[in-house]
Amino acid sequence: MPLFYSSEQCQKELYCIPCRQSREFRTEVSKRFEDIKEINFSCPKGKSLIFPQFPKITDQVRNALNATARIIQSVVVKKESPIVEKIERDRRLIICNRCDFYRETSFGPLCAKCACFTGLKDILKTERCPKFKW
């Protein structure tokens, strides 16, 4: 039987959200891996069983609409490209990947603070980190 804590999924923190939020997920893990003996097992990364919740859907929609308006203003009114240089995008990605709010989801990487797709938001000059990290 394989070991969960040394698996690539655990080491890369790919399943942190379902692992910490879903009892059903932890039940399946405890059945399939030798090193998991109980359903509410401790996280080797020290993550608690409850993550911060994503913003309400109404706030997410408002954020997306505001971002769209900023992009339109940048392109149409200011006649500027809304895309940052590659070096800035790489810098932002590194910051996001190290952040406590960074979440890998089935939709892709998301920020749990604003619920934005980090792979999209970090390329836009018009956008800022909600924690003011970039």
C-alpha positions in Angstrom: 0.0 0.0 0.0 1.4 3.5 -0.9 2.1 6.2 1.6 0.0 9.4 1.3 2.3 11.9 3.0 5.2 11.1 0.6 2.9 11.1 -2.5 3.4 13.8 -5.1 -0.2 15.0 -4.5 0.5 15.6 -0.8 4.0 17.0 -1.3 2.8 19.5 -3.9 -0.3 20.3 -1.9 -2.6 19.4 -4.8 -5.4 18.0 -2.6 -5.3 20.4 0.4 -8.7 21.8 -0.2 -10.7 18.5 -0.5 -8.5 16.9 2.1 -9.1 19.6 4.7 -12.7 20.3 3.8 -14.2 16.9 2.9 -14.7 14.1 5.3 -15.6 11.8 2.4 -12.2 12.6 0.7 -10.3 11.8 4.0 -12.3 8.6 4.3 -11.1 7.5 0.9 -7.6 8.5 1.6 -7.6 6.5 4.9 -8.7 3.4 2.9 -6.1 3.7 0.2 -2.9 4.7 2.0 -1.0 2.8 4.6 0.2 5.8 6.7 -3.4 7.2 7.3 -5.1 5.5 10.2 -7.9 7.8 11.0 -10.3 10.0 9.1 -9.4 13.3 10.7 -5.7 12.8 10.3 -3.2 15.6 10.8 -1.8 17.5 7.8 2.0 17.1 7.4 2.0 20.7 6.1 0.3 21.9 9.3 -3.0 22.9 7.6 -6.1 22.9 9.7 -9.3 21.1 8.8 -11.0 24.4 8.0 -9.6 26.7 5.3 -10.7 30.3 4.8 -13.9 30.3 2.7 -13.9 31.9 -0.7 -15.8 35.2 -1.0 -19.5 35.2 -1.6 -20.5 34.6 -5.2 -22.0 38.1 -5.4 -18.6 39.6 -4.4 -16.8 37.3 -6.9 -19.1 38.6 -9.7 -18.6 42.2 -8.6 -14.8 41.7 -8.6 -14.9 40.1 -12.1 -17.1 43.0 -13.5 -14.8 45.6 -12.0 -11.7 43.9 -13.4 -13.4 43.7 -16.8 -14.1 47.5 -16.6 -10.5 48.2 -15.8 -9.3 46.1 -18.7 -11.7 47.9 -21.1 -10.6 51.3 -19.8 -6.9 50.3 -20.3 -7.4 49.1 -23.8 -10.1 51.4 -25.2 -9.6 54.7 -23.3 -5.8 54.7 -22.6 -4.9 52.6 -25.6 -2.5 50.5 -23.5 -1.9 46.8 -23.3 -3.3 45.4 -20.1 -0.6 42.7 -20.1 2.5 42.9 -17.8 6.0 41.9 -19.0 7.0 38.3 -18.5 9.5 39.1 -15.7 6.7 40.8 -13.7 4.3 37.9 -14.4 6.9 35.4 -13.1 7.5 37.6 -10.0 3.8 37.7 -9.3 3.4 33.9 -9.8 6.1 33.2 -7.4 4.5 35.4 -4.8 1.1 33.8 -5.4 2.4 30.3 -5.2 3.9 31.0 -1.8 0.8 32.7 -0.4 -1.4 31.2 2.3 -4.4 32.0 0.1 -3.1 30.1 -3.0 -5.3 27.1 -3.7 -5.0 24.4 -6.4 -8.5 23.5 -7.5 -10.1 21.4 -10.2 -10.6 24.7 -12.1 -7.0 25.7 -11.7 -5.1 27.8 -9.2 -7.3 30.3 -7.3 -6.8 33.0 -4.7 -9.0 32.2 -1.7 -9.0 35.8 -0.7 -10.6 37.2 -3.9 -11.4 33.9 -5.7 -9.6 35.1 -8.9 -7.7 32.7 -11.2 -4.1 33.5 -10.3 -2.9 32.4 -13.7 -5.1 35.2 -15.3 -5.0 37.9 -12.7 -1.3 38.0 -12.4 -0.8 38.9 -16.1 -3.0 42.0 -15.9 -1.5 45.4 -15.3 -4.9 46.6 -14.1 -5.1 44.1 -11.3 -3.5 44.0 -7.8 -3.1 41.3 -5.1 -5.9 41.7 -2.5 -3.3 41.3 0.2 -1.1 44.0 -1.4 1.8 41.6 -2.1 2.1 42.9 -5.7 
